[in-house]
Amino acid sequence: MRKIKTFKIKGDHITLGQFLKEEDFISSGGQAKWFLAEQSVWLNGVEENRRGKKLYPGDKLKIQNQEYVFEQA
């Protein structure tokens, strides 16, 4: 069984690209486009590949066999 990680959002949202950088999936924002082209990312059960997609509290994300749930900080 996979452990679901909680990610605290400061403000009302975070973009997918910012999230990838903060969680060290990528080292710079410029890598987000290529990362999303090569990796499957599922947001609330729908495949997502837009680095600017806004993530809000309550959203659920699956990436590289890891699950995240977003909460307000």
MDTraj code that builds the backbone (N, CA, C; nanometers):
import mdtraj as md
import numpy as np

residues = "MET ARG LYS ILE LYS THR PHE LYS ILE LYS GLY ASP HIS ILE THR LEU GLY GLN PHE LEU LYS GLU GLU ASP PHE ILE SER SER GLY GLY GLN ALA LYS TRP PHE LEU ALA GLU GLN SER VAL TRP LEU ASN GLY VAL GLU GLU ASN ARG ARG GLY LYS LYS LEU TYR PRO GLY ASP LYS LEU LYS ILE GLN ASN GLN GLU TYR VAL PHE GLU GLN ALA".split()
xyz = np.array([
    [0.0837, -0.1182, 0.0000],
    [0.0000, 0.0000, 0.0000],
    [0.0884, 0.1250, 0.0000],
    [0.0565, 0.2176, -0.0885],
    [0.1342, 0.3404, -0.1001],
    [0.0925, 0.4410, 0.0061],
    [0.1906, 0.5142, 0.0538],
    [0.1633, 0.6208, 0.1487],
    [0.1293, 0.7471, 0.0707],
    [0.0253, 0.8150, 0.1127],
    [-0.0143, 0.9390, 0.0486],
    [0.0539, 1.0540, 0.1226],
    [0.1297, 1.1340, 0.0486],
    [0.1989, 1.2486, 0.1067],
    [0.1080, 1.3704, 0.1021],
    [0.1192, 1.4544, 0.2030],
    [0.0441, 1.5799, 0.2079],
    [0.1374, 1.6932, 0.1683],
    [0.0907, 1.7775, 0.0779],
    [0.1671, 1.8939, 0.0352],
    [0.0881, 2.0174, 0.0744],
    [0.1506, 2.1052, 0.1521],
    [0.0850, 2.2277, 0.1996],
    [0.1053, 2.3400, 0.0984],
    [-0.0050, 2.3990, 0.0550],
    [-0.0017, 2.5090, -0.0408],
    [-0.0035, 2.6413, 0.0342],
    [0.0955, 2.7236, 0.0071],
    [0.0991, 2.8595, 0.0632],
    [0.0284, 2.9495, -0.0368],
    [-0.0753, 3.0166, 0.0044],
    [-0.1564, 3.0945, -0.0885],
    [-0.2756, 3.0122, -0.1318],
    [-0.3406, 3.0525, -0.2412],
    [-0.4609, 2.9807, -0.2823],
    [-0.4342, 2.8675, -0.3814],
    [-0.3166, 2.8671, -0.4469],
    [-0.2835, 2.7590, -0.5403],
    [-0.1323, 2.7550, -0.5637],
    [-0.0886, 2.6495, -0.6327],
    [0.0489, 2.6360, -0.6809],
    [0.0388, 2.5755, -0.8203],
    [0.1306, 2.6116, -0.9093],
    [0.1262, 2.5512, -1.0425],
    [0.1953, 2.4148, -1.0388],
    [0.1625, 2.3318, -1.1341],
    [0.2236, 2.1996, -1.1428],
    [0.3745, 2.2108, -1.1571],
    [0.4223, 2.3047, -1.2375],
    [0.5666, 2.3250, -1.2539],
    [0.6343, 2.3636, -1.1240],
    [0.5717, 2.4525, -1.0463],
    [0.6282, 2.4919, -0.9167],
    [0.6326, 2.3732, -0.8213],
    [0.5257, 2.2936, -0.8214],
    [0.5207, 2.1751, -0.7360],
    [0.6336, 2.0784, -0.7706],
    [0.6539, 2.0525, -0.8998],
    [0.7589, 1.9602, -0.9419],
    [0.8956, 2.0070, -0.8941],
    [0.9189, 2.1367, -0.8973],
    [1.0466, 2.1911, -0.8508],
    [1.0586, 2.1801, -0.6991],
    [0.9542, 2.2163, -0.6256],
    [0.9591, 2.2101, -0.4791],
    [0.9775, 2.0680, -0.4268],
    [0.9234, 1.9699, -0.4982],
    [0.9361, 1.8302, -0.4550],
    [1.0578, 1.7615, -0.5185],
    [1.1443, 1.8374, -0.5846],
    [1.2698, 1.7889, -0.6436],
    [1.2532, 1.6848, -0.7538],
    [1.1413, 1.6896, -0.8250],
    [1.1284, 1.6055, -0.9447],
    [1.2120, 1.6666, -1.0568],
    [1.2251, 1.8003, -1.0542],
    [1.3069, 1.8734, -1.1507],
    [1.3926, 1.9734, -1.0725],
    [1.5032, 2.0182, -1.1332],
    [1.5902, 2.1127, -1.0625],
    [1.5655, 2.2578, -1.1023],
    [1.4980, 2.2786, -1.2166],
    [1.4650, 2.4154, -1.2574],
    [1.3298, 2.4148, -1.3277],
    [1.2644, 2.5297, -1.3248],
    [1.1332, 2.5406, -1.3871],
    [1.1344, 2.5111, -1.5361],
    [1.2476, 2.5366, -1.6016],
    [1.2585, 2.5110, -1.7449],
    [1.2517, 2.3638, -1.7821],
    [1.2727, 2.2754, -1.6859],
    [1.2686, 2.1316, -1.7123],
    [1.1266, 2.0747, -1.7073],
    [1.0316, 2.1519, -1.6585],
    [0.8957, 2.1015, -1.6387],
    [0.8331, 2.0500, -1.7680],
    [0.8484, 2.1230, -1.8763],
    [0.7874, 2.0845, -2.0035],
    [0.8364, 1.9461, -2.0485],
    [0.9673, 1.9244, -2.0418],
    [1.0237, 1.7968, -2.0850],
    [0.9894, 1.6847, -1.9873],
    [0.9897, 1.7139, -1.8589],
    [0.9527, 1.6146, -1.7589],
    [0.8103, 1.5655, -1.7833],
    [0.7182, 1.6590, -1.8051],
    [0.5777, 1.6227, -1.8250],
    [0.5547, 1.5514, -1.9575],
    [0.6418, 1.5724, -2.0549],
    [0.6305, 1.5019, -2.1825],
    [0.6731, 1.3557, -2.1679],
    [0.7591, 1.3275, -2.0706],
    [0.8134, 1.1925, -2.0532],
    [0.7495, 1.1137, -1.9394],
    [0.6848, 1.1800, -1.8454],
    [0.6283, 1.1144, -1.7274],
    [0.4760, 1.1277, -1.7261],
    [0.4093, 1.0246, -1.6781],
    [0.2643, 1.0324, -1.6603],
    [0.2336, 1.0978, -1.5267],
    [0.1514, 1.2005, -1.5311],
    [0.1071, 1.2708, -1.4116],
    [-0.0457, 1.2728, -1.4153],
    [-0.1079, 1.2289, -1.3063],
    [-0.2533, 1.2209, -1.2997],
    [-0.3039, 1.3158, -1.1918],
    [-0.3897, 1.4086, -1.2301],
    [-0.4491, 1.5044, -1.1377],
    [-0.5977, 1.4741, -1.1270],
    [-0.6398, 1.4353, -1.0086],
    [-0.7807, 1.4011, -0.9834],
    [-0.8328, 1.2984, -1.0837],
    [-0.7474, 1.2003, -1.1159],
    [-0.7871, 1.0906, -1.2043],
    [-0.7773, 1.1194, -1.3533],
    [-0.7282, 1.2368, -1.3914],
    [-0.7159, 1.2748, -1.5325],
    [-0.5692, 1.3042, -1.5627],
    [-0.5188, 1.2487, -1.6727],
    [-0.3789, 1.2742, -1.7082],
    [-0.3585, 1.4234, -1.7354],
    [-0.2511, 1.4777, -1.6801],
    [-0.2237, 1.6211, -1.6908],
    [-0.0810, 1.6423, -1.7381],
    [-0.0607, 1.7352, -1.8341],
    [0.0741, 1.7633, -1.8828],
    [0.1014, 1.9124, -1.8996],
    [0.0181, 1.9954, -1.8388],
    [0.0370, 2.1409, -1.8477],
    [0.1112, 2.1900, -1.7238],
    [0.2302, 2.2455, -1.7442],
    [0.3112, 2.2894, -1.6307],
    [0.2474, 2.4058, -1.5556],
    [0.1625, 2.4815, -1.6211],
    [0.0960, 2.5945, -1.5579],
    [-0.0364, 2.5596, -1.4918],
    [-0.0749, 2.4330, -1.4949],
    [-0.2011, 2.3906, -1.4332],
    [-0.1990, 2.4245, -1.2846],
    [-0.3028, 2.4903, -1.2373],
    [-0.3104, 2.5300, -1.0974],
    [-0.3599, 2.4142, -1.0119],
    [-0.2903, 2.3920, -0.9016],
    [-0.3269, 2.2885, -0.8055],
    [-0.3839, 2.3573, -0.6826],
    [-0.4980, 2.3087, -0.6357],
    [-0.5689, 2.3704, -0.5247],
    [-0.5823, 2.2724, -0.4081],
    [-0.6083, 2.3254, -0.2874],
    [-0.6348, 2.2359, -0.1744],
    [-0.7482, 2.1390, -0.2101],
    [-0.7293, 2.0122, -0.1762],
    [-0.8269, 1.9088, -0.2085],
    [-0.7916, 1.8291, -0.3326],
    [-0.7029, 1.8816, -0.4167],
    [-0.6602, 1.8090, -0.5361],
    [-0.5757, 1.6880, -0.4965],
    [-0.5799, 1.5852, -0.5832],
    [-0.4985, 1.4651, -0.5633],
    [-0.4138, 1.4426, -0.6881],
    [-0.2860, 1.4129, -0.6676],
    [-0.1912, 1.3987, -0.7772],
    [-0.1172, 1.2669, -0.7646],
    [-0.1007, 1.1967, -0.8760],
    [-0.0206, 1.0737, -0.8796],
    [0.0928, 1.0952, -0.9779],
    [0.2152, 1.0651, -0.9307],
    [0.3332, 1.0833, -1.0136],
    [0.4405, 0.9851, -0.9676],
    [0.4994, 0.9134, -1.0612],
    [0.6081, 0.8185, -1.0325],
    [0.5782, 0.7320, -0.9102],
    [0.4662, 0.6629, -0.9112],
    [0.4251, 0.5722, -0.8030],
    [0.4119, 0.6399, -0.6678],
    [0.3911, 0.7700, -0.6677],
    [0.3708, 0.8454, -0.5435],
    [0.2399, 0.9222, -0.5540],
    [0.1680, 0.9284, -0.4433],
    [0.0429, 1.0030, -0.4401],
    [0.0545, 1.1213, -0.3453],
    [-0.0034, 1.2334, -0.3857],
    [-0.0032, 1.3556, -0.3054],
    [-0.1458, 1.4056, -0.2915],
    [-0.1736, 1.4642, -0.1765],
    [-0.2977, 1.5370, -0.1564],
    [-0.2570, 1.6775, -0.1127],
    [-0.3279, 1.7771, -0.1651],
    [-0.2925, 1.9163, -0.1389],
    [-0.3833, 1.9745, -0.0319],
    [-0.3208, 2.0483, 0.0606],
    [-0.3927, 2.1139, 0.1694],
    [-0.3476, 2.2579, 0.1803],
    [-0.4319, 2.3412, 0.2386],
    [-0.3970, 2.4806, 0.2636],
    [-0.2970, 2.4856, 0.3784],
    [-0.1916, 2.5662, 0.3625],
    [-0.0889, 2.5788, 0.4676],
    [-0.1423, 2.6574, 0.5852],
])
top = md.Topology()
chain = top.add_chain()
for i, resn in enumerate(residues, 1):
    res = top.add_residue(resn, chain, resSeq=i)
    for name in ("N", "CA", "C"):
        top.add_atom(name, md.element.get_by_symbol(name[0]), res)
traj = md.Trajectory(xyz[None], top)
